[in-house]
Amino acid sequence: MAPSDSTGQGTEQRREERLAVSSFTLPFLGTRVADHQTFQYVLIDTSSRGAGIALPRWALARESLNNGDLVNLHLPFHLHGETFDAGPVAWTRWSDDLDAQICGVRLENPVPSYYPVLLDLEGGGVEVDLAEFSGQAGLLAMVIKDAFLLKKGVHIYLRHLVPYFSRVGGFNQEEYKALKSMLLDDIVSRVSQHEKELGDLRKLVAGLGDSEVAAGLDLEHLRELVESELYLELFRIAFESDVVNQYLEAIKTLEGRLYYNYNTCVMLYLRSLEET
């Protein structure tokens, strides 16, 4: 991060007050690493060992986790100068009060941090450092732009994959034509549409001011745009190929970054609500 912004203010002067974990009333997106299955969760607490999350029954993207499941929370948890976002589920229980499965996640293995928005495991709460940006709206514009480029990357991988499927699937011409019509064309079409809508959103948020961040974001629609259009296991069953699996894993890596970007937008949205 830059030591100062263009106005000459130091980094410490541009770092905003923390948004407490208790303010996190909206769900984030996580994935179970083994099958890349997404789920919505609410962050309920943090400690120097990890994070407590709730998987509410009301969530649209629901999943049940088991002890030992490796999960990625796609959030930048910061501890001792390093960033963590994934680890095993250490324990689970059901909460009747919250009508949710409660899980403790032990965060392991440092990862890169992509934006100056961090969850401090020691002190609790979110730190947002805007030293390199004009404000929260400027940071949001970068996050949405990156999401657009990531979805474009998914689209590019698919455009390479679809013709390759015809050579590795073991289908005759008629079978492949039917599969392409019923499954592949629909997936590529939806990815293309979501890419376009993220491009439109990119233009919209570019004109927002800091006080308009919450009003300019429809988080539920954004979730629909970033979530995966691919049924991973169906592809693996239909197309048994190491090359196909490499492409699919590359797509899932891009989708993981999309979930990270979505969760960053949720944090910026919540901060904007706090300030209005």
LINMO-V960262 format. One line per field, one symbol per residue. ss: DSSP state (~ for helix, > for strand, _ for the rest). phi: phi as a letter, one per 40 degrees, with the letter a starting at -180 (. if undefined). A space follows every 10 residues. Layout:
BEGIN
ss=???
phi=???
END
This chain:
BEGIN
ss=___>_____> ~~~~>___>_ ~~~____>>> >>____>>>> >>>>>>>__> >>>>>>____ _________> >>>>>>>>>_ _>>>>>>>>> >>>>>____> >>>>>>>>__ >_____>>>> _____>>>>_ _____~~~~~ ~~~~~~~~~~ ~~~~~~~~~~ ~~~~~~~~__ __~~~~~~~~ ~~~~~~~~~~ ~~~~~~~~~~ ~~~~~~___~ ~~______~~ ~~~~~~____ _~~~~~~~__ _~~~~~~~~~ ~~~~~~~~~~ ~~~~~~~~~~ ~~~~~_
phi=.ccacccgcc dccccccccc dccccbcbbb bccdbgccac abcbabacci bbbbbccccc bcabbbdgdc bbcfbccbaf gbbbaaiccc aaabbcccfa cbbbbccbgc bcbcbcbbcc cccggbbbbb dcbciccccd cccccccdcc cccdccdccc cdccdccbcg ccdccccccc ccbccccccc ccccdccccc cdcccccccd cbdcccbbcc cccccccccb cdccccccbc accccccccc cccccccccd cdcccccccc cccccc
END
